[in-house]
Amino acid sequence: MKISEIMKKRMSFSFEVFPPKTDQPMEPLLDTLEHLYTFRPDFISCTYGAGGTNAGRNIEVCKAIKESGKATPVTHFTCIGNKKENIKKSLQTYLDMGVDHILALRGDFPKGWEGTRGDFNYANELVTFIKENFPEFCIAVAGNPEKHFQAASFEEDIVHLRVKQDSGADYIMTQLCHDVEQYEWWAEKIRKAGISLPIDVGVMPVLSKDPIIRMTVSNGSAIPRELAEIIGRYSDNPEDFKKAGKEYTVKQIYKFINAGINGLHIYSLNKWKDITDILNDAGILNSNK
């Protein structure tokens, strides 16, 4: 069953992982995946680097997930540096492996770039191309509850999301957002704009100070007061910070589920032990599979 269909029936549950660098072994990630499988995720998405770097390792990871038979693999795919012919070859490679779910993104510009340097400048163009040439794919697109930092206004950002829906997207995967009230406001606003796609909400675990600040701020997202207090109180004690951060993440999961989300997507950071602690404390087990 396609992920978009699952989310119309019940809340989906999933993880994001990232591939190892080209000079690093695959085994640690494969071990991580085995631990994540115990939570019976509906799918696991896999990123790749800016400009398409690490795309080969992404293919390895998606292939491993598919062959496990324990979750649906979802590949990330960007417009960055991608020409139509290369896109066709890449997408056919995924389909030949049985990977038919994709997150279609414009992608962040590598340092020094001012455009995608590919045939498409926006994600909606990539969505249209995939739908026309590879209708087998179930396509996710990114949504920004706190607005994409390059958009001039929420209204502009939401129009872009509506265009992605109308181009053929099947569901939305949100960017990092700690502010649940802001998410609820955004979800109501996009519904009023005629966007009816299921929403899969990404939750970023709070595990260490510097990374969570960097990932949040670089994404153009806010640090809510409760999280700011954890940063201020435990910034000099990594172990206490992690303990408080895990408790905070459990509360975030509860708040998002109570907000009526269609999917819960955990950014695993490839740290299965910490993720296991959080999900066990939250009582999360996908019993619907």
KOLTIKOL-479508 format. One line per 5 residues: number of its first residue (from 1); their letters; for each residue x, y, z of C-alpha. Coordinates in steps of 0.5 Angstrom, whole numbers. Layout:
residues N
NUM = a = X Y Z ~ ...
end
This chain:
residues 289
1 = mkise = 0 0 0 ~ 3 7 -2 ~ 4 11 4 ~ -1 17 2 ~ -6 11 3
6 = imkkr = -4 9 9 ~ -4 16 12 ~ -11 17 10 ~ -13 11 14 ~ -9 12 20
11 = msfsf = -3 16 23 ~ 4 13 19 ~ 10 12 23 ~ 17 13 20 ~ 24 15 21
16 = evfpp = 30 19 17 ~ 37 16 16 ~ 43 19 13 ~ 48 15 9 ~ 55 14 11
21 = ktdqp = 60 18 7 ~ 64 14 1 ~ 70 12 5 ~ 66 9 11 ~ 63 2 12
26 = mepll = 56 1 11 ~ 55 -4 17 ~ 54 1 23 ~ 48 4 19 ~ 45 -3 17
31 = dtleh = 46 -5 25 ~ 42 2 26 ~ 36 0 21 ~ 36 -7 25 ~ 34 -4 31
36 = lytfr = 29 1 28 ~ 26 -4 25 ~ 24 -7 32 ~ 19 -1 32 ~ 15 -3 25
41 = pdfis = 16 3 22 ~ 11 4 15 ~ 17 7 12 ~ 24 10 13 ~ 27 15 8
46 = ctyga = 34 16 6 ~ 38 23 5 ~ 44 25 1 ~ 49 30 1 ~ 48 37 -2
51 = ggtna = 49 37 -10 ~ 48 30 -10 ~ 54 28 -6 ~ 53 21 -3 ~ 48 19 -8
56 = grnie = 51 12 -9 ~ 51 11 -2 ~ 43 13 -2 ~ 42 8 -7 ~ 45 2 -3
61 = vckai = 41 4 4 ~ 35 4 0 ~ 36 -2 -3 ~ 38 -5 4 ~ 31 -3 7
66 = kesgk = 27 -6 1 ~ 31 -12 1 ~ 30 -13 9 ~ 22 -13 7 ~ 21 -9 14
71 = atpvt = 20 -2 11 ~ 18 2 5 ~ 24 6 3 ~ 23 13 1 ~ 29 16 -3
76 = hftci = 30 24 -2 ~ 32 27 -9 ~ 33 34 -11 ~ 34 39 -17 ~ 41 41 -15
81 = gnkke = 45 39 -21 ~ 40 34 -24 ~ 39 34 -32 ~ 33 31 -35 ~ 37 25 -38
86 = nikks = 40 24 -31 ~ 34 24 -27 ~ 31 19 -32 ~ 36 14 -31 ~ 37 15 -23
91 = lqtyl = 29 14 -22 ~ 29 8 -27 ~ 35 5 -22 ~ 30 6 -16 ~ 24 3 -20
96 = dmgvd = 29 -3 -22 ~ 30 -4 -15 ~ 23 -4 -13 ~ 24 3 -9 ~ 17 7 -12
101 = hilal = 17 13 -6 ~ 21 19 -7 ~ 21 26 -3 ~ 22 31 -9 ~ 26 37 -7
106 = rgdfp = 29 43 -10 ~ 35 42 -5 ~ 39 47 -1 ~ 44 51 -6 ~ 52 48 -5
111 = kgweg = 56 54 -2 ~ 58 59 -8 ~ 52 57 -12 ~ 46 61 -14 ~ 42 57 -18
116 = trgdf = 40 49 -18 ~ 45 48 -24 ~ 40 43 -27 ~ 34 43 -31 ~ 29 45 -26
121 = nyane = 29 51 -21 ~ 23 49 -17 ~ 21 42 -13 ~ 14 43 -17 ~ 17 42 -24
126 = lvtfi = 21 36 -21 ~ 14 33 -19 ~ 11 34 -25 ~ 17 31 -29 ~ 16 25 -24
131 = kenfp = 9 24 -25 ~ 9 25 -33 ~ 15 20 -34 ~ 14 15 -28 ~ 7 15 -25
136 = efcia = 9 9 -21 ~ 12 14 -16 ~ 9 16 -9 ~ 11 23 -9 ~ 12 27 -2
141 = vagnp = 14 34 -2 ~ 17 39 3 ~ 12 43 8 ~ 15 49 12 ~ 10 50 18
146 = ekhfq = 15 56 20 ~ 16 59 13 ~ 22 57 8 ~ 27 62 10 ~ 28 65 3
151 = aasfe = 20 66 2 ~ 18 73 3 ~ 12 71 7 ~ 7 66 9 ~ 2 67 4
156 = edivh = 8 66 -2 ~ 10 60 1 ~ 3 57 2 ~ 2 58 -5 ~ 8 55 -7
161 = lrvkq = 6 49 -3 ~ -1 49 -7 ~ 3 49 -13 ~ 7 43 -11 ~ 0 39 -9
166 = dsgad = -3 41 -16 ~ 3 39 -20 ~ 2 32 -17 ~ 5 31 -10 ~ 1 25 -6
171 = yimtq = 3 28 1 ~ 7 33 5 ~ 13 32 10 ~ 15 38 14 ~ 21 41 16
176 = lchdv = 24 41 23 ~ 19 45 27 ~ 19 45 35 ~ 13 50 36 ~ 7 45 36
181 = eqyew = 2 51 36 ~ 6 54 30 ~ 5 48 27 ~ -3 48 28 ~ -4 55 26
186 = waeki = 0 53 19 ~ -4 47 18 ~ -10 50 19 ~ -8 56 14 ~ -6 51 9
191 = rkagi = -13 47 9 ~ -16 54 8 ~ -11 55 2 ~ -14 48 -1 ~ -8 44 1
196 = slpid = -12 37 3 ~ -5 33 2 ~ -4 28 9 ~ 1 32 13 ~ 7 27 16
201 = vgvmp = 11 31 21 ~ 18 31 22 ~ 21 31 30 ~ 28 33 31 ~ 30 29 38
206 = vlskd = 34 34 42 ~ 40 30 44 ~ 46 35 45 ~ 46 43 45 ~ 50 45 39
211 = piirm = 47 41 34 ~ 40 42 36 ~ 42 50 36 ~ 45 49 29 ~ 40 45 26
216 = tvsng = 34 49 28 ~ 37 56 26 ~ 40 54 20 ~ 33 51 18 ~ 30 58 20
221 = saipr = 26 55 25 ~ 25 58 32 ~ 27 55 39 ~ 21 55 44 ~ 22 58 51
226 = elaei = 22 51 54 ~ 27 48 49 ~ 31 55 51 ~ 31 54 58 ~ 34 47 57
231 = igrys = 39 50 53 ~ 41 55 58 ~ 40 50 64 ~ 44 44 62 ~ 49 47 57
236 = dnped = 55 45 61 ~ 53 38 62 ~ 52 34 56 ~ 49 28 60 ~ 44 32 64
241 = fkkag = 42 36 57 ~ 41 29 53 ~ 36 27 59 ~ 32 33 59 ~ 32 33 51
246 = keytv = 30 26 51 ~ 24 28 56 ~ 23 34 52 ~ 22 30 45 ~ 17 25 48
251 = kqiyk = 13 31 50 ~ 13 34 43 ~ 11 27 40 ~ 5 27 45 ~ 3 34 43
256 = finag = 4 33 35 ~ 0 27 36 ~ -6 31 39 ~ -5 36 34 ~ -8 31 29
261 = inglh = -2 29 25 ~ -3 24 19 ~ 4 22 20 ~ 10 22 25 ~ 17 22 22
266 = iysln = 23 21 27 ~ 29 24 25 ~ 34 18 27 ~ 40 22 27 ~ 43 15 26
271 = kwkdi = 43 14 33 ~ 38 8 35 ~ 40 8 42 ~ 37 15 44 ~ 32 14 39
276 = tdiln = 30 7 43 ~ 30 11 49 ~ 25 16 47 ~ 20 12 43 ~ 20 7 49
281 = dagil = 19 13 54 ~ 13 15 49 ~ 10 8 49 ~ 11 8 41 ~ 10 2 37
286 = nsnk = 7 1 31 ~ 2 -4 32 ~ -2 -3 26 ~ 2 -7 21
end
